[in-house]
Every structure is written in structure tokens, then in C-alpha cells.
Amino acid sequence: MTATRGFGIDIGGSGIKGALVDLAEGRLIGDRLRIDTPQPATPAAVAEVVAEIVRHFDWEGPVGITLPAVIKKGVAQTAANIDPSWIGTDADGLFAERLGRHVDDVAMLNDADAAGMAEMRFGDPAGRTGVVALLTFGTGIGSALFHDGKLVPNTEFGHLEVDGHDAEKKAAASVKDNEGLSYPDWAKRVDRYLTVLENLIWPDLFIVGGGVSKKSEKWVPLLDIRTRVVVASLQNNAGIVGAAAAAVEGIEH
């Protein structure tokens, strides 16, 4: 019998969010809990917040956790907008020990990959065919690439060089806020980034997510690119949903 409930935690550069998830419908059960990401976001400090969130919900089952990092066999290979000491950390082992779980009951995924997996399952059916790139605009830019619904894990398209700059340093949602850009001005940067990306991978569809997707009407219509763009159905909860599903099904990379 497939579990109908799961628990996911989405670790970002500014906040760590967790919630119970209805895995039949791909929605949160009740409210999520968000705690500011500790600064510096070291493995020990982040693990403490994750444990606090799990305790808050009194959850005893498997836990899915996302990191803004390339994850290979449970080990963080990069660290985007979290402390560099994550690089080389056995995240699986760290969280299993801190949560009192067997390592098999913790699923570690790249944050954008988790969000993309949730969208493939519960989002726009158009995303399940052809080459599709999900992009999360937040503190940085996360990416997940799919071919006919199958994930190509650990893409790092947010770090493409665009006009001599790391793309997320110019086009992440945090840059809009930090530089006080209007939506039209920021949309020009996103448009430039997406133009470079679409010329590299020739996708059939872009799915845009992250917190700024809640205001999609202010910027998505301003994009002038070849590829069709849709807004993530689950918006900023996609990472939590994807992590919860991965934990129940034993999926990780």
C-alpha cells in the first residue's frame, strides 16, 4: 500500500520550510513552518533547524530534504547560497543522525530537482512530454531538466555565464530586491538569461517557479522568447512536495 502522506523540508538560502504533504493530491496538509536560514548556514546549524521543524510536526516517518546543491549519493558536491563547508558533507548521514532516523529514511535531493519532480507529477500535463526545464527564481536560480518526464539530475543552469556574469548574480529574484529593480527591468534580465539557455538546450517548455512565481502576472507576460513559458502549479511549495514524495518512494541522487 502506497503512503498517502509524507513530509518534506526545503532548505533555501533565506528560509527553511517544512510541511506535511498529501501525496495523492500534491498539496500541503495544513500550514507549513518556515524558519530563517541560520547565518552562516553551516551543516550543524541547518541540521538543528531541520530537527526543530520535524519536532514541530511530531513526524516519525521518512523525511525528504532538499539542498541548494548538487547531490550525488547523498553527498553535497556544491554549495549555492549556503556555507561552503557543505561541500563534501554526507548530508544523508548528517540528517539521519540528527533526526534519529535510519539513513534509508532520509532522501536528499537538489532543491530544483525536487520541485521539478513535483511539477511532473502534479502540475501542467504539458510538462511531461518533450524537453522541459523548470527554473526556480529565489536567492539564486535553480534548474531541473526533464525529457518526457524523466529527470536529468543536478543541472546547474543558474550558473551559466551570461554576458560575462554568473546568470543568477544578475537574474535571481533576490537581485531584483537587492538592487531595487522594477518588474519590467528585472524581466529584461530574465529574458536575456532564458534566451541564452533556450539556445543551448532548445526546450519545448520552461516552467518558472520560486517565490516570485506568486507575482507571475507582473513579469512572465513581459518575456519575449521563443519557448513557451508556464508558471509552476505548486509555486513555492513544489520543493516540499517533491521531497516528501522522494522520501516515501526512496528516490534520491
Buried (B, 14 or more C-beta within 10 A) or exposed (E): EEBEBBBBBBBBBBBBBBBBBBBEEBEBBEEBBBBEBBEEBBBEBBBEBBBEBBEEBEBEBBBBBBBBBBBBEBBBBBBBBBBEBBBEBBBBBBBBEBBEBEBEBBBBBBBBBBBBBBBBBBBBEEBBEBBBBBBBBBBBBBBBBBEEBEBBBBBBBBBBEBEEEBBBBBBBBBBBEEEEBEBEEBBBBBBBBBBBBBEEBEBBBBBBBBBBBEEBEBBBEBBEBEBEBBBBBBBBBBBBBBBBBBBBBEBBB
